[in-house]
Amino acid sequence: MEVEELVKKVKLVDLKKAAKERNIKLGRCPTKLSIAKKLPKEVLEELASKSD
């Protein structure tokens, strides 16, 4: 699946939490897509499957 498709299934709060756990700097005004691109694909797929 594409990153854009996975992002639609995940909440912003969950993305921010996953990024914080991995010490990823988000910068100012991060969007769901910008956070998702910084996360490993496996993590993103796991979050998308949990939200289904």
C-alpha positions as CSV (number, residue, x, y, z in Angstrom):
1,M,0.0,0.0,0.0
2,E,1.1,3.6,-0.6
3,V,1.9,5.9,2.3
4,E,-1.0,8.2,1.4
5,E,-3.5,5.3,1.6
6,L,-2.1,4.2,5.0
7,V,-2.2,7.7,6.4
8,K,-5.9,8.1,5.7
9,K,-6.6,5.2,8.1
10,V,-4.4,6.5,11.0
11,K,-5.2,9.3,13.5
12,L,-2.7,12.2,13.9
13,V,-2.5,11.5,17.6
14,D,-1.3,8.0,17.0
15,L,1.3,9.1,14.4
16,K,2.7,11.7,16.8
17,K,2.9,9.2,19.6
18,A,4.8,6.7,17.4
19,A,7.2,9.4,16.3
20,K,7.8,10.5,19.9
21,E,8.5,6.9,20.9
22,R,11.2,6.7,18.2
23,N,12.7,10.2,19.1
24,I,11.8,11.6,15.6
25,K,11.8,15.4,15.5
26,L,8.6,16.6,13.9
27,G,9.4,20.3,13.5
28,R,6.7,23.0,13.4
29,C,3.2,22.2,12.1
30,P,3.7,18.6,11.1
31,T,1.0,17.1,8.9
32,K,-0.1,13.4,9.0
33,L,1.8,12.8,5.7
34,S,5.0,14.5,6.8
35,I,5.1,12.4,10.0
36,A,4.2,9.2,8.1
37,K,7.1,9.7,5.7
38,K,9.6,9.9,8.6
39,L,8.3,6.7,10.3
40,P,9.4,3.2,9.1
41,K,6.9,1.6,6.8
42,E,6.3,-1.3,9.1
43,V,5.2,1.0,11.9
44,L,2.8,2.8,9.6
45,E,1.3,-0.5,8.4
46,E,0.9,-1.6,12.0
47,L,-0.9,1.6,13.0
48,A,-3.2,1.3,10.0
49,S,-4.1,-2.3,10.8
50,K,-4.9,-1.3,14.4
51,S,-7.3,1.4,13.4
52,D,-9.4,-0.8,11.1
